């Protein structure tokens, strides 16, 4: 049963210096129109096939959905409102950047059913924003927040720590200004240097210092202190929220819930039955290398990232498919569950151990190393486990 719908908007006004996502800078109206046409066809096909009847969360991400402009975005969201019973939807989020959202856009989207915005702030320090290659400044963040708060209480801010020249004082100031904005949810990410990005080239050329992992760890720890002191709690490795404002859509990714991703570069996690239904509905071009007859329990689907190919496919892109056995699916649920502060239940670990006996020893080892702790019948990540998350995830998924 598919409960989450993700729609990928790959366009931005400009790619940021650190970005390696499936996005592109685009100023071609015809190209963007063709993309929305293809995405709209996919939504209609999914609706006709009955694949959207159980949707509980909707997320428009990117890229920069707000960069589409009011006309295209309204058209897309209006179609969604016709294709899905929004009375059953618990959360409808649209990502936006401060430079491309205004009062009219917020007002229209709210009227069409959007009840949450995720704003890419990244920093309130103009020098850090410039180093990130962002095209907005701190004043535009505040203006965008004012627009959102005119209609919607529930909004999130993204912040990145460890940027070129960023001091702890600058980071603390961004945290305090994010809290003062009234954001109900704040996501914190350490800057990651990705090959092929402008920032990577600057570091390679020696014109920019690489991220300092120790400084980033200190900033991540400081973020926890500041945000928790303000009443937020860390419910997921990168996210803090006031009680009741945790992102339902993001949480579903770590909870083994089926979700459908449409658009170039979008990802899905589906049962074999729902994957076949998506193929039959014309949402994806079949991956003839995918064999569901060999004990597959779950299917991961990755749409091609080429927007030109997506446009030419009329919303039915080629995909890469990976099948997971029951054992792999259970290990994946344990791994992803450890991204959450609630962790995983002992019962879930014991159930997985009936298929993969080594898993019990892995959790015992993680506990002995101080990366997880047993609390009230659950294994939960420790503070050290948060900072060394890759060790936790790798130990669990390594059994797959």
C-alpha positions as CSV (number, residue, x, y, z in Angstrom):
1,X,0.0,0.0,0.0
2,X,1.6,3.3,-1.2
3,X,1.4,5.9,1.5
4,X,3.9,8.5,0.4
5,X,4.1,10.5,-2.9
6,X,7.2,12.4,-3.9
7,X,7.3,14.6,-6.9
8,X,10.8,15.8,-8.1
9,X,11.2,19.2,-9.6
10,X,14.8,19.2,-11.0
11,X,15.1,22.9,-11.9
12,X,16.9,25.8,-10.1
13,X,17.8,29.3,-11.0
14,X,21.4,28.4,-10.3
15,X,23.2,25.3,-9.0
16,X,24.8,25.9,-5.6
17,X,28.5,25.4,-5.2
18,X,28.1,22.2,-3.1
19,X,25.2,20.6,-5.0
20,X,25.4,17.2,-6.6
21,X,21.6,16.5,-6.6
22,X,19.6,15.6,-9.7
23,X,19.0,19.2,-10.5
24,X,20.0,21.7,-13.2
25,X,20.0,25.5,-13.7
26,X,17.3,26.1,-16.3
27,X,15.9,29.3,-17.8
28,X,14.0,27.6,-20.7
29,X,10.2,28.0,-20.2
30,X,9.4,25.4,-22.9
31,X,11.6,22.9,-21.2
32,X,10.0,23.4,-17.8
33,X,6.5,23.3,-19.4
34,X,7.3,20.0,-21.1
35,X,8.5,18.6,-17.8
36,X,5.3,19.6,-15.9
37,X,3.3,18.1,-18.8
38,X,5.1,14.8,-18.4
39,X,4.8,14.8,-14.6
40,X,1.1,15.6,-14.9
41,X,0.6,12.6,-17.2
42,X,2.3,10.4,-14.7
43,X,0.0,11.7,-11.9
44,X,-3.1,11.0,-14.0
45,X,-1.9,7.5,-14.8
46,X,-1.2,6.7,-11.2
47,X,-4.6,8.0,-10.2
48,X,-6.5,6.1,-12.8
49,X,-4.7,2.9,-11.7
50,X,-5.8,3.4,-8.1
51,X,-2.2,3.8,-6.9
52,X,-2.9,7.1,-5.0
53,X,-5.9,6.0,-3.0
54,X,-3.9,5.4,0.2
55,X,-1.6,8.5,0.1
56,X,-1.0,10.1,3.5
57,X,1.9,12.4,2.7
58,X,2.8,14.5,-0.4
59,X,6.2,16.1,-0.9
60,X,7.3,18.4,-3.8
61,X,11.1,18.5,-3.7
62,X,14.0,19.3,-5.9
63,X,15.7,21.3,-7.1
64,X,13.5,24.2,-6.3
65,X,9.7,23.7,-6.8
66,X,9.1,27.4,-6.1
67,X,11.3,28.3,-9.1
68,X,8.6,26.9,-11.3
69,X,6.6,30.1,-10.6
70,X,3.0,30.5,-9.5
71,X,1.3,29.4,-12.8
72,X,3.1,26.1,-13.2
73,X,3.1,25.2,-9.5
74,X,-0.6,26.0,-9.1
75,X,-1.4,23.9,-12.1
76,X,0.5,20.9,-10.7
77,X,-0.9,21.2,-7.2
78,X,-4.4,21.7,-8.6
79,X,-4.0,18.4,-10.5
80,X,-2.8,16.7,-7.3
81,X,-5.9,17.9,-5.5
82,X,-8.1,16.4,-8.2
83,X,-6.2,13.1,-8.2
84,X,-5.9,12.5,-4.4
85,X,-8.4,12.8,-1.6
86,X,-6.7,15.5,0.4
87,X,-8.9,14.8,3.4
88,X,-6.9,11.7,3.9
89,X,-3.5,13.4,3.5
90,X,-1.8,14.2,6.8
91,X,0.9,16.4,5.4
92,X,1.4,18.3,2.1
93,X,4.9,19.9,1.8
94,X,6.4,22.1,-0.9
95,X,10.1,23.0,-0.9
96,X,11.0,26.6,-1.6
97,X,14.0,28.9,-1.8
98,X,13.9,32.4,-0.3
99,X,14.4,34.1,-3.7
100,X,11.5,32.4,-5.5
101,X,8.6,32.5,-3.0
102,X,6.2,35.3,-2.5
103,X,2.9,36.0,-0.7
104,X,0.7,35.2,-3.7
105,X,2.4,31.8,-4.2
106,X,1.9,30.9,-0.5
107,X,-1.7,32.0,-0.5
108,X,-2.6,30.1,-3.7
109,X,-0.8,26.9,-2.6
110,X,-2.4,27.0,0.8
111,X,-5.8,27.3,-0.8
112,X,-5.0,24.2,-2.9
113,X,-4.2,22.1,0.1
114,X,-0.5,22.7,0.9
115,X,-0.1,22.9,4.7
116,X,3.7,22.8,5.1
117,X,6.7,24.5,3.5
118,X,10.4,23.6,3.7
119,X,12.6,26.6,3.1
120,X,16.2,26.2,2.0
121,X,17.8,28.9,4.2
122,X,21.2,27.2,4.7
123,X,22.6,30.1,6.7
124,X,21.8,33.6,8.0
125,X,25.3,34.8,7.3
126,X,25.6,36.5,4.0
127,X,29.3,35.7,3.6
128,X,28.7,32.0,4.2
129,X,25.7,32.1,1.7
130,X,28.0,33.6,-0.9
131,X,30.6,30.9,-0.3
132,X,27.8,28.3,-0.8
133,X,26.9,29.9,-4.1
134,X,23.4,30.7,-2.9
135,X,21.6,33.5,-4.8
136,X,19.7,34.9,-1.8
137,X,20.8,36.7,1.4
138,X,19.6,36.6,5.0
139,X,17.1,39.4,4.5
140,X,15.3,37.4,1.8
141,X,15.0,34.5,4.2
142,X,13.2,36.7,6.6
143,X,11.0,38.1,3.9
144,X,10.1,34.5,2.7
145,X,9.4,33.5,6.3
146,X,7.0,36.4,6.7
147,X,5.2,35.3,3.5
148,X,4.8,31.8,4.7
149,X,3.6,32.7,8.2
150,X,0.9,34.8,6.7
151,X,-0.9,31.5,5.8
152,X,0.9,28.5,7.2
153,X,2.2,27.8,10.8
154,X,4.1,24.6,9.9
155,X,7.3,25.4,8.1
156,X,10.9,24.0,8.2
157,X,14.3,25.6,7.7
158,X,17.4,23.8,6.3
159,X,20.7,24.9,7.7
160,X,24.2,23.7,6.6
161,X,27.2,23.8,9.0
162,X,30.9,23.8,8.2
163,X,30.9,26.1,5.3
164,X,34.0,28.0,4.1
165,X,35.0,30.6,6.6
166,X,32.1,29.8,9.0
167,X,32.9,30.4,12.6
168,X,31.1,28.9,15.6
169,X,29.7,32.3,16.4
170,X,28.3,32.6,12.8
171,X,26.7,29.1,13.2
172,X,25.2,29.9,16.6
173,X,23.8,33.2,15.2
174,X,22.1,31.2,12.4
175,X,20.6,28.8,14.9
176,X,19.2,31.6,17.0
177,X,17.8,33.4,14.0
178,X,16.2,30.2,12.8
179,X,14.5,29.7,16.1
180,X,13.4,33.4,16.2
181,X,11.8,33.0,12.8
182,X,9.2,30.7,14.3
183,X,10.2,27.6,12.4
184,X,8.6,24.5,13.8
185,X,11.2,22.2,12.3
186,X,14.9,22.6,11.6
187,X,17.1,20.3,9.6
188,X,20.8,20.4,10.2
189,X,23.4,19.1,7.7
190,X,27.2,19.1,7.7
191,X,28.7,20.4,4.5
192,X,29.8,17.5,2.3
193,X,32.4,17.9,-0.4
194,X,31.1,16.1,-3.5
195,X,33.3,15.4,-6.5
196,X,32.3,17.4,-9.6
197,X,30.9,20.4,-7.8
198,X,32.3,23.9,-8.0
199,X,33.2,23.7,-4.3
200,X,35.2,20.5,-4.9
201,X,37.1,22.2,-7.7
202,X,37.9,25.2,-5.5
203,X,39.3,22.9,-2.8
204,X,41.3,21.0,-5.4
205,X,42.7,24.3,-6.7
206,X,43.6,25.4,-3.2
207,X,41.4,28.5,-3.3
208,X,39.1,27.2,-0.6
209,X,39.7,25.2,2.5
210,X,38.1,21.8,2.8
211,X,35.4,21.1,5.4
212,X,36.9,20.4,8.8
213,X,35.1,17.3,10.1
214,X,36.0,18.0,13.8
215,X,34.6,21.6,13.4
216,X,31.5,20.2,11.8
217,X,31.0,17.7,14.6
218,X,31.3,20.5,17.1
219,X,28.7,22.5,15.2
220,X,26.3,19.6,15.0
221,X,26.7,19.0,18.7
222,X,26.2,22.7,19.4
223,X,23.0,22.7,17.3
224,X,21.6,20.0,19.5
225,X,22.3,22.0,22.6
226,X,20.7,25.2,21.3
227,X,17.7,23.6,19.6
228,X,16.9,21.3,22.5
229,X,17.2,24.1,25.0
230,X,14.5,25.9,23.0
231,X,12.2,22.9,23.3
232,X,12.9,21.1,20.1
233,X,13.8,17.4,20.1
234,X,15.9,15.5,17.7
235,X,13.7,12.9,16.2
236,X,15.9,11.9,13.3
237,X,19.6,12.1,12.7
238,X,19.4,15.4,10.8
239,X,16.1,16.9,12.0
240,X,14.8,18.7,15.1
241,X,11.1,19.7,15.7
242,X,8.8,20.9,18.3
243,X,6.4,18.1,19.5
244,X,3.8,17.4,16.8
245,X,5.7,19.1,14.0
246,X,8.0,16.1,13.0
247,X,7.9,15.6,9.2
248,X,5.6,12.8,8.6
249,X,6.8,12.4,5.0
250,X,10.5,12.2,5.9
251,X,9.8,9.9,8.8
252,X,8.1,7.4,6.4
253,X,11.4,6.9,4.6
254,X,12.9,5.5,7.8
255,X,9.9,3.4,8.7
256,X,9.6,1.0,5.9
257,X,6.5,2.7,4.4
258,X,5.9,2.3,0.7
259,X,6.4,5.5,-1.3
260,X,6.2,6.4,-5.0
261,X,8.5,8.9,-6.6
262,X,7.6,10.5,-9.9
263,X,9.9,12.7,-12.1
264,X,13.4,12.6,-13.3
265,X,15.8,11.4,-10.5
266,X,12.9,10.4,-8.2
267,X,13.2,7.2,-6.1
268,X,10.5,4.8,-5.0
269,X,10.3,1.9,-2.5
270,X,7.5,-0.5,-3.5
271,X,6.2,-3.9,-3.0
272,X,6.6,-6.2,-6.0
273,X,2.8,-6.0,-6.5
274,X,2.8,-2.2,-6.6
275,X,5.9,-2.1,-8.8
276,X,4.1,-4.3,-11.4
277,X,1.0,-2.0,-11.1
278,X,3.2,1.0,-11.8
279,X,4.6,-0.7,-14.9
280,X,1.1,-1.6,-16.1
281,X,0.0,2.0,-15.5
282,X,2.8,3.3,-17.7
283,X,4.6,5.2,-14.9
284,X,8.0,3.6,-15.7
285,X,9.5,2.0,-18.8
286,X,10.0,-1.7,-17.8
287,X,13.5,-2.7,-16.6
288,X,13.8,-6.0,-18.4
289,X,16.8,-6.9,-16.2
290,X,14.5,-7.0,-13.1
291,X,13.5,-10.5,-12.1
292,X,10.8,-10.5,-9.4
293,X,10.5,-14.3,-9.4
294,X,13.6,-15.0,-7.2
295,X,12.3,-14.3,-3.8
296,X,12.0,-10.5,-4.1
297,X,10.2,-8.9,-1.2
298,X,10.7,-5.2,-2.0
299,X,11.7,-3.2,-5.0
300,X,13.8,0.0,-5.1
301,X,13.2,2.1,-8.2
302,X,15.4,5.0,-9.4
303,X,14.2,7.1,-12.4
304,X,16.8,8.3,-14.9
305,X,18.1,11.8,-14.1
306,X,18.1,13.2,-17.7
307,X,15.2,15.7,-17.9
308,X,15.4,15.7,-21.7
309,X,14.8,12.0,-21.7
310,X,12.0,12.3,-19.1
311,X,10.3,14.9,-21.3
312,X,10.6,12.7,-24.4
313,X,9.2,9.7,-22.4
314,X,6.0,11.7,-21.6
315,X,6.3,10.9,-17.9
316,X,7.4,7.2,-18.3
317,X,11.1,7.3,-17.7
318,X,13.6,4.4,-17.8
319,X,14.4,3.2,-14.4
320,X,17.0,1.2,-12.5
321,X,15.5,-1.4,-10.3
322,X,17.0,-3.2,-7.3
323,X,15.2,-6.1,-5.7
324,X,15.6,-6.9,-2.0
325,X,15.0,-10.3,-0.4
326,X,13.0,-10.6,2.8
327,X,16.3,-10.7,4.8
328,X,17.6,-7.6,3.0
329,X,14.4,-5.8,3.5
330,X,14.4,-6.4,7.2
331,X,18.0,-5.4,7.5
332,X,17.2,-2.2,5.6
333,X,14.4,-1.4,8.0
334,X,16.7,-1.9,11.0
335,X,19.4,0.3,9.4
336,X,17.0,3.1,8.5
337,X,15.2,2.8,11.9
338,X,18.5,3.7,13.6
339,X,18.3,7.1,11.9
340,X,15.5,7.9,14.3
341,X,15.7,8.8,18.0
342,X,13.2,6.1,18.7
343,X,15.4,3.5,17.1
344,X,14.1,0.0,16.6
345,X,12.3,-2.4,19.0
346,X,14.0,-5.5,20.4
347,X,11.1,-7.5,18.9
348,X,12.0,-6.2,15.5
349,X,15.7,-7.2,16.0
350,X,14.7,-10.6,17.2
351,X,12.3,-11.1,14.2
352,X,15.1,-10.2,11.8
353,X,17.5,-12.5,13.7
354,X,15.2,-15.5,12.9
355,X,16.3,-15.0,9.3
356,X,19.8,-13.4,9.8
357,X,21.1,-14.8,13.1
358,X,24.2,-12.5,13.0
359,X,22.1,-9.4,13.5
360,X,21.8,-10.0,17.3
361,X,25.5,-10.0,17.6
362,X,25.8,-6.8,15.6
363,X,23.5,-4.9,17.9
364,X,25.4,-6.3,21.0
365,X,28.6,-5.1,19.5
366,X,27.2,-1.7,18.7
367,X,26.0,-1.4,22.3
368,X,29.4,-2.4,23.6
369,X,31.0,0.3,21.5
370,X,28.7,2.9,22.9
371,X,27.0,3.6,19.5
372,X,23.5,2.3,20.6
373,X,21.8,1.8,23.9
374,X,18.9,-0.4,25.1
375,X,16.1,1.7,26.5
376,X,12.5,0.6,27.3
377,X,12.6,-2.4,25.0
378,X,14.3,-0.6,22.1
379,X,17.7,-0.1,20.7
380,X,18.3,3.7,20.2
381,X,21.3,5.6,18.9
382,X,23.5,7.3,21.5
383,X,25.0,10.8,21.0
384,X,28.2,9.1,19.7
385,X,26.0,6.9,17.5
386,X,24.5,10.1,15.9
387,X,28.0,11.4,15.2
388,X,29.3,8.0,13.9
389,X,26.1,7.1,12.1
390,X,27.9,5.5,9.1
391,X,29.5,3.0,11.5
392,X,26.0,2.0,12.8
393,X,24.4,1.8,9.4
394,X,27.4,0.0,7.8
395,X,27.5,-2.7,10.5
396,X,23.8,-3.5,10.0
397,X,23.6,-3.3,6.2
398,X,26.9,-5.2,5.9
399,X,25.0,-8.3,6.8
400,X,23.0,-7.9,3.6
